Amino acid sequence: MPLRLFSFSMLIGLGAVLGHLYLYRRLVRPLVRGRLPRLLAIGVLVLMTGVLGNRRTVLDLLPGSAEGLLTMAVYTWMGVALCLVIALLLTDAGRGLTALARRMRPRAPPAPPTPAPSPSVDEDRRRFLGQAVAGTAFVAGGGLAAYGSWRAFSPPLITEVAVRIPKLPKALDGLSIVQLTDIHVGHFIQRRYMDALVQQANALRPDLFAITGDLVDGDVASLGGHVSALAALKSRYGSYFVTGNHDYYSGDEEWSAFLESLGISVLRNRHVSIGDKGASFDLVGVDDWSGGRRRNKKGYDLELALAGRDSDRAAVLLAHQPANFKVAAERGVDLQISGHTHGGQLVPMTMLIGLAWEHSAGLYAHGDSNIYVSRGCGFWGPPMRVGSPPELVKLVLTA
C-alpha cells in the first residue's frame, strides 16, 4: 500500500513542516504586524514543528507532570493547525476557481479608459483583501476545530448491523455483540467519559461485549482508575478483550492482568466457546498484528488461536487491526471484528485511509465471511473528529 512506504512519524513530521510554512505564509504574514509579534509567531511555529516531528523524544525527556500538559497542548495544536490549513486551502481553491471562471467568460467590448489608481491605493486594496481572506479562513478553521472537539467528546453514534453466519446454531439466531474499540484512555479520555460510555453500551443490552484493543495510552498505575469503569459492563456471556498496538506500548502484560481482575476475559491467541452444550460458537482472539513485533514480543498468531477448533463450528474472530482477514476467512472464520483505523478520524485522512487499509471502516465480505471495522469509540492525537464520528457498534448475528 502506498502509505505504508512511509512511517507514520515521517508523515506527521513532513505534514508539520509543510503545514506550518503554509500557515506562516497565509496567516502570519497578512495578519501579524510588527517585527516582534511576527518573530514571536515564527518562533511558535518553529517550536511546534520541532515538537511534532520529534514528539516521542521530547516527551521522554520531560517529567511526568510536564509530559501530560505538553501532550495535551501539542495534540490540541495539531488539530487546530490542521483545521486552519483546511480552511485556508478551501479558501484559496475558491479564489482560484473564481479567477479561472472570470478568465473564461466572453470578453465584453472595451470600456472607455479611466484613470488608473495610484500604486499606493492598489497596494492597500490588495493588502485589505488578503487580510480579509486570511481572517475569514482563521474564523472558519477555528469553528471547524471547535466542532471537531465537540464531536470527539460527544457520545458515540450507535451503529447496528446484522451479519449472517450460516454455521451459527439456530438457537443463537439474533445473538448480539457490542464492540468497544480504540477508546484510548489517557490524558483526554478519563473516568467521566468511560462511565458514560459504559452506560451507553449497557443500554444496548448485548449478549456479549468485545473490546478490540487500543484501550489505553498509559500504564496501569496512571489509568487503572479510569479503565475500571469497564467492570460495570453487563451482558449474558461477559466481556472479552484483545490487545491493540497501543496496549503493547502501554504494557500488554500488566493491562491483561488488570483487566482479568475486573472480570474481563483476555484472549491472547486462543479461543473459547460461547453458549451452552445445546448451541454454541467459538470466539477467537488474537494479539495485535504489529505491537508484538515492535516490542520484540510474541504477537499475532492465528494458527495458535485456532488450534484444536472444530472447523464445522461457527467462529467469530476479535483482532484489533483489520489485517489478514482473507487468510482468516479461508481458515474458517465467519466474522472478524476489528478497529484500529478510526475511519481516518480527521479529514483529509478520512479520504486517504483507504490507501493504507483495504478494509478501513464498515462491513466487508469475502465469500461467506465478513469483517466489520469500527471507527472507534474515542480518538488518538488531536482531541477532534471531523468526517469520521465515533461509533459504538452492535453486531446482530443471524443464522
Steps between C-alpha positions, in 0.01 A plus 500: 500500500638849411471650848689207654816610316535769766492473875216675680752724679654603168158601368428706813842669477460585131146624559619719789769667285276564199197598708686753713672654196157542343353651818786751515450606140120519511430609859803651669620719213163663420366526858797554733649851499820608669842338511476359853151340468600346168823358644301359792253334261787355297659367819178327603459340158861379494468363856180312422652362179794363697284354777255335260782351294681367808217476750596163649859607568391833648234343723742236631733775623233668713376413850161332523293809589652714225465215250123492547457875453726509194325199345162669531635830364683341207214277388245780539717729286543219245123488454452878497783546248354233273158667508658838420691351207181337366307829524780690324534239225125510434510880493793505258334237283182711489695811401684306231179361351340845505799652320495218244127550436555871443774433245276255312210745461446657155677831487276808497572795269779716644374775731614860467837547670487612862782642709705218656508493883821608659742219599444572870120467467538175303741361761266594787213325324699180452615508861143548626369213285783274618427581863127448452551159338751391766273620780200318355700178466627541859144523632385207284795285608436580865134409456595169336736421789227582755255271319760221483564526873127489578455197276794315658371535857132448417344153546590263214239438233327161519557276198289182488587244233355154431761245391401163354700200626375182331669271754346677800262270693139609452457517876752788501333690217486868599794481744650849529855619556578859595849607397702758691829587335767769471388686811855622575453577868775747585550873550171596332265205551455415867249366754208730419510404132540132587201498737281656231627254238430199722150629572435547128637152419294329771186669365543295179450179703743280308571135562875563494748788507808501275776749588728491197813681608663842531326538831770715662790738450679468831580260782273328750613720789392816315185382325371199692241707686350622173504160328339330801169647381489202260428272795142632485438350153212253528418230244389137483834355391740759642770730362804403293814698415778475243811716490561790263832656407461780757432244772839347422664842530325548835583158649305211349566252781416744779180611331396143423535409867312812608209432265477140619470638855195698382334181373584567134637195316816568299538292183867482406521267199236262632131423461210434735153354454203737531160348578412167656511131409191535286616794289834680491765658281872576533621844597861534385741772611843592367764741621566815301636460147807724549530591869688183592758537223569861594562399862689179415224295658272224388207652312237398247473123458185392322605136474549474876166674562319250276687191618271214603186672370228306315480668158131409469416741782430870445793725590522871581849651507598804710807667346596862561634575153301412186797299374517142369123482459498296180735245655277479808194456276669215317583341837129485587439831681147621428529851640801714594442801726772768482577868552834687488433728201267751673351539152773761453369707797568837334482629145700459279601165660138388467555509122849348509452215748384273219849520349642339812224249576286297263237477775501843663152547653172312478391151393683303229459145368731231366301201386272397786719683756469860616712760676372803685748784558385754757591870494561468874350648815772753579787670320877519487717811466293813432191502726279541193302298249393653169346286227521179703283512813562249780275198506379230735428190293230238564540194278197269483589147387240323288487137402 
